[in-house]
Amino acid sequence: MKILITGSSGFVGGSFGRFAARAGHEVLGVGRASQPEVGWPGLYVQADVSSSDLSETVASFRPDLLLHAAGSASVGASLARPLDDLRASVLTWANVLDSVRRSGARPLVVFPSSAAVYGDAAARPVAEGATERPISPYGFHKAACELLAREYAECFQLSLVVCRLFSVFGEAQRRLLVWELYRQLAGADPFAWLEGTGDETRDYLHVDDAASAILELASNPSVERDGFNVVNVASGEETRVLDLAEQMRALVAPSKEIRRRGHVRAGDPQRWHADITLLQTLAPRWRPRPFDERLAQCVAAWREDRTAATDL
């Protein structure tokens, strides 16, 4: 399969590209940097995904799958600078969609959306048909991107899959809770702090398992034939933040104490838990590896990475 990835220097895009290349697929990355990141396993084109005409790139490469991984990735930043988040998320996605439309190629286009469109869901596990109730600009903008995806599917016959990612983590990540806990536990301070109560829950999925799910969805002929699909991509397991912290402590610094500040952060839901029935139906061969195994894998990689050590 030929795969074009926008935002290939980012966490999701880069991780997906490396996973796809290991699986034998041909990958082309697109990003603003003049050179691809070290270790990028395929072709690379420099372009500003938010404004460049990508139609010639799409037309010449003729991908079977286009993964749009460029754009915003922070709830906090969206609250501080909502207009910037809208430009980075909605307008960038619109430019990619219209570039595909004008290219004449018809790849399956995958948009990694977010469980942030659900906000604090009224019932859990939350299924794709649940009412969207975003509580941050980030979530509202992901919902707007999903509407754009439906527009291009229905008005211009593009094949779109919206993958609502929940809490994705992995070795290349240098932000968010899993990494922050490792950084604190591996550091010199005697305590590791949770900003919240620790009773919040998340649905964690390793980025390679997310990539595997997306590739399985892309291999299902009915997904492209349907024209437009919205699918939760998650483990289907609800994990309490304090339990995650204790698992991480056992791996990194068993003697350290975990303390909780008890803050409630604006824009963050209290609980997340995905219903993955549709994903299992559309990708019946897909099986994620156990969470504790993936967590240990990340810790081992961070310990070996000198770059990670300098961040402590």
N, C-alpha and C positions, 0 to 999 in steps of 0.2 A: 504494500500500500504506500502511496505517496502522500505525505502529510506536511502541510504548511502550518507553521505556528507563529502567530503574532505574539510579541512580548516574550521571546524565547530566552531573554536574559533574566527573567523573573523566576520566582520560586516555582510556581505551577507550570509555566511554559517550559522552563529549562528541565525540570524534573520529568515532565511528560515526554519531551524530546529525547532525553537520554533513555528513558524506559522503552519508547517506541523503537529507537535504533537498536537496542539490545534484542528486541523481539524480531528484528529483521526488516523493519520498515525504513523507507527513504525519507529523510526529514529535511525541511528547509525552514530556517528560522528568520524572522524579521524583527528588527529592533533598531533603536536610535543610536546605539553605540557603533563606533566605526568598525569594531572587530567583535566577533562572537566571544562569549565568555570562554575561559580556559576549559578544555574538555568537551566543547560542543561537538557532537558526533556527525554533523551533516553540513549541508550548504547553508549560506547565510547571506542576507541582503540587508543593507543599511537603509532604513526609511523611518520617517516619523509617522507612526501608525495613526496618529490623531488627525493628520492633515494630508499626507502624501497620497497620490493616486496609485493605488496598489493593483489596479486592474491589469496592467501589463505583466506584473509579477505573477499574478494568479493565472493569467492566460498562458504564459510561457511554461510555467511549472505544471499546470493542470493537475492539482492535487485531487486525490480521492476524498481526503478529509482536511478540513481547515479548522484548527482550534484557535479561538480568539482568547489569548491569555494576557493581552495588554490591558491596561486600565488601572483604576484605583483599587486599593486593597486595605483600607483602614477606616473603621467606624469613627475613631477619634478624630482623624484628619478631616473626615467629611463634616463633622460637627463644627470644627474650627474654620473650615474653608469650604462651605457647601457648593459654591459656584465652581471652584476648581475641581471638586469631585464630580460634578455634573459634566464638565468638559472632558475630564479624563475617562469617565465611564460611558455616558450616553453618546456624546458626540463622536468619540473615538470608535465606538461600536457601529454607529450609523455610517461612518466613513468606510469601515471594513465591509459592511453589508452592501453598500452601494458599489464599492469596488468589485465585489463578487458579481453583482448584477450586471455591471458593464463589461466584465471580462468575457462573458460568453461561456465560461466554464460552469459546471454545476456540481461542485463538491458537496458532500455532507458537511454542513457548518455546525460546529459545536460551540455553544456559549456557556462557559463556567459561571453560572449565577451563584446565588448564595441563599442559605437558609434565613438570612436577614430579611428576606421578603415576607417571611411568616411573622416576624417580631416575636412577641410572647404569645405563642399559639394557645388557643383556648383548650385544646385537647392534645394529648400525646399518646402514642407516637403520631406525628403530624404527617398526613398524606398530601399528595400533590393537589388534591381538590380543595384543600382547606382555604379559608378566606385569607387573603394577604393583608397583613396588618403591620407594615414596617414601622420601626420606632427610631430610625436614624436616616439622615440624608443618604447614606450608603445603601441602606435597604430600599428606600424609595427609588434611587437611581437604578438599582438592579432590577426592580420591578418595571421601570420604564424601558430598560434594555430588553426585557422579556417581551414587552408589548411591541417594540420595534422588530424583534425576531418574528413575531406572529404576522406583522405587517408584510415583511418581505417573503414570508412563506405563502401568505394568502394572495398578495397582490402581484408578486413576481415569481412565484413557483420555485423559490429556493427551498432546499431541504434543510430544516433546522432542528437541532436538539438542544434544549435548555437543560443543563445539568445543575441542579441545585446542590452545591457542595455545603456540607456542614462544617465540622472542625477538622481541617486537613493539616497534617504535620509531616515533617520529613527531615532528612539529614541536611538539606540545603537551606533550611529555614533559619533565619536569624532574627526572628521577632515572634510575638505572641506567646501564649502561656507555656507551652512545652519547653521551648527554648529558654524563656526567662527563668523557669524553675531550674533547669540544668545550670544556667549561668550562676544563679545564686547558690545552689548546692555545691557546685564545684569551686566557688570562690572562697575567700578568706573569712567572710563574715560568719559569726556564730549562729545566725538565724537565717531562715528562708521565709520570705513574707508572701502571703496571698493578699491581694488588694481587696478581695471580696470576703464573703462569709465562709467560703469553702463548700457551701451547700448547693451552689449553682451546679448545673449539670450540662454536659456537652456530649455530642455524638462524634467520637474521634475516628478518623480514617487516615491511614498512611497514604502519602501522595502516590506511591507506586500502585497501591490498590485502587485508588481513584483513576489512575491512568489505565489500569487493566480493565476497569469497568467501562470506561469511555471507548476503548478499543473493542470490547465485546459488543457494546451497543452499536458501534459503527459496522460491525460484521453481520448484524441482523438485517436482512433485506427489508423487513417490514418497517423498520425505523425510517429508512430513507423514503420508502413508498408512502408512508403516512404523511410526510411533508412537514409536520410540526409535532414535537413531543416535549413534554416537561417531565423530568425524571429526578427524583431524589437520589443523590450519590452519597452514601454514608454507610456506616457499619450496621445500623439498626440497633445499636446498644447504647444505653444511657450511662454515662460515667460521671460520678460526682467529682468536682474539682479537688476536694480534699483527698479523695481516694487516689486520684492521679498523682497528687503531690507526694503521698506516702509511698506509692510505687516507685516514683522517681527517687525519693530519698533512699529507699532500700538499694537502689542501683548505684547511687553516687556517693552519699554521705549518711550512712545509717545513724550516726550519733547526733546529727544536727536536729534542732527543733524547728518545727514549722509553726509560724504564728500568722494570725489572721487580723487584718485591719478592719474588716467589716464594711467597707465602702460599697456603695451601689453606683456603678458607672453608667452615665447616661448613654443610651443607645444599645446597651447590652441586655439581651433577654436573660431571664433567670434560669430557664431550663430549655434544653434542646434534645429532641429524640425523634429520629426519622422513621417513618414507615417506608420500608424498602421493598414492599411487595411488587410494585411495578418494575423496579430494577431487576429483581430476581426473575420476573416473568420474561422480560426482554433480553436478559443476559443470563440464562439458566446455568451456564457453566462457570459463572464468576463466583469466586470464593475469596474473601479477604483473609489475610493471615492474622492470627490472634494479636490483639492489641498489646499484650505484655511482651510478646516477641518483637513486635515492631518498635516498641519503646526502648527495649534493650539494644536493638540494632542502631537506633539513633544515638544513644548514649555512647556506644562503642565507637561510632564514627566520629562524634564530637571529641572524644578523648584522643583520638589519633590525629585529629586535624589541628595543625599548628595555628592556623588562622583562627579557629574557634578558641584556642587557648589565649590568644592575644586579646579577645573580646571580654575576658573575665575581669 
